[in-house]
Amino acid sequence: MPKRVDHEERRRLIAAAVRRIAADRGLEGVSLGEVAAEAGISKGLVQHYFASKDEMLRYATGTLREQVDRRVGTDLPEGLSGLRMLLLALLPRDAASRTDALVGNAFFVRALKDPVIAERFRTGHEQLRHGVAAMISTAQQAGELNADCDPVTEADLLIAVVTGLIDAILLGHRTIEEAERLIDHQLARLAAQ
């Protein structure tokens, strides 16, 4: 009896190879041949699942988002402690989160020229913005954060701070501990007086 192939699993195997190459060499290093070698499969098999490099990269962006969601988690406590945990979880703290950040940066550059990838970035950003704003609002209702601040504006600022800190950590300009202190400083600024 022929072996049953899980096609989605094969596509994910290929996307994981794309992410590893992107983290190591950027998207310039991604080719059908390089991806095949990294995944341990033939170039023809890669072409069977993805008709073009663009199609392969677009698929890989979706799996990157899933990877980050799994790492960050969805079982965060409500209020200020959950907000802090979320913001800290976005930082490149270990090898896996560093890889995710490097891959995200590589795809960000690609998004500037690819409207499909750009739309995925916009959607992801809006989901994060909405989630952070909701957590701020919950913390306000619990009396943990100043009731006068606007949750959406503060979410935008917190995301901008974290995004900048991710790049600073990747470049070696900041340590994780320094980034944590800066996030805590921002959260303390929002705390109820």
N, C-alpha and C positions, 0 to 999 in steps of 0.2 A: 504494500500500500504506500503511495507517495506521501512524503512528509508534508504536512499542512504548514503553510507559511503565513505568519502574522505580518501582513503588509504594513500596518501602522507601526508595529515594532521595528520593522526595517527602516521606515522613514525616520523614526526617532533615533535609531542607531546612526543614521547618516547625519541627522541634525546635531547629535552630540559630537560627532567628528568635526562638523563645521564650527561648533562653539569652541572646541579645544584648539583648533587651528587659529581661529579668530583671536582667542586669548593670547596665544603664543606669538603670532605673526601679523595679526590684523587681517582684515578681509582681503588684502592684496595677496595673501598666501593661500586663499581659498580657490581651488580649481577642482574640477571633477576628478582629475587624477589624484591630487593630494588628498581629497576627501575620501576617495576609495581606499587609498593606502592607509590613511588614519583609521578608517572603519574596518579594515581587514577584509574588504570585499572587492569585487571587480569594478572597473570603471563602467562597464556595460550595465551592471546592476544599479549603480548610482543613476545612470541615464534612464534606466527602466522606471525609476520612481520619480525622477525630476528631469523634465525636458530641457531645462536650462539652469544656468547658475542663478539667475534672478529668482526662478521658482524655488530653488533649493534654499536660497537666503531668506526669502519671504517665509517659507515654512519654518526655518530655524528661528526666526524672530518670535514666532508664537510659542515655541518650546522654551525659549529663554524666559519669557514672561511666566510660564508655568513653573520653571525652575526657581525663579525668584519668589513666586507665591508660596511654593512648598517650603522654601528656606525660611521665609519670614513667618509663615503660619497664619492661621485665621483664628486661633483660639487665644486671642489677646484679651487681657482683662479690660474692663471699661475704665474710662476716666484717664487721669493724668499718668498713672503707671503704665497703662496700655499704650498710650500715645508715646511715651518715652521708649518703651520696648520696641515699638514699630520703627521709630526714627533710628534707634541704635542698630536694629536688625538690617537696615538698609546699608550700613557701612561695611566696607570690605575688611572684616574681622579675621577671616581665616582663608585658607586656600580656595575653598568653594565660593565664598562670597567675593573674593578678589577676582577669581575667574569670571564670575557673573558681571562684575563691574567693568572689567576689561572688554568683555564681549559686548556689553551694553554700549560702551563708548565706541567700539568699532562699528556697531550697527547704527549708532547715532549719526556718524559721518555719512554712512550709506543712505540714511533717511533723508538727508539734505537733497538727494537726487532721485530718490525712489518714492513716489507718492503712496504706494501701498505700505511700505515700511514706516513712512512718516505718519500715516493714519494710525498705525498700531501704536506708535509712540504717543500720539495725541490721546488716543483712547486710554492707554495705560496711565498717562499723566492725569487725565481727568478722573479716573477711578481712584488713584492715589489721593488726589486733591479732595475729592468727595469724602473719602474715608478719613483723612486727617481732619477735615473740617467737622465731620460728625463726631469724631473723638474729642475735639476741642469743645464742641457744643455740649457733649455729655459731661465733660469735666467742669464746664461752666455751671451746668445745672446742679452738679454735686458740690458746688462752692469751692472747687479746687483751682479754678482759673477765673480771672477777672471777667465779670459779666459784661463789661463795657466793650471788650474787644470784639472785632468782627471775625467769626470763625473762618470764613473763606480767605480773607486777607491774611490772617495769621497762618493758615495752612499754606498759602502761596509762599510766605516768607520762610516758614520752617522747611518746606521742600527745597527752596533755593539754597538755604544754609546747608542742608544735608547734601545736596547735589555738589555744591562747591567743596564740601569736606571730603566727599568721595574722591574727587579729582586730586585734592591736596594730599590725601593719604596715598593714593596710587603713585603720585609723583615724589613722595617722601618728604613733603613740606610739613605735614602734620602727622602725629602719631594717633593711634586709636584713642589713647587716654586724653590727648588734647582735644580731639573731636568730641568725645563724650562731655568734657567740661564745657565746650562751646554750646553744645545742644542743651545741657543742663542750664547754662546761663540764659539761653533763649526761653526755655520753659519757665525759669524763675521770673523772668521779666513779665510773663503772662499770668503769674500766680495771683490769686486773690489777695488784695491788700487788707 
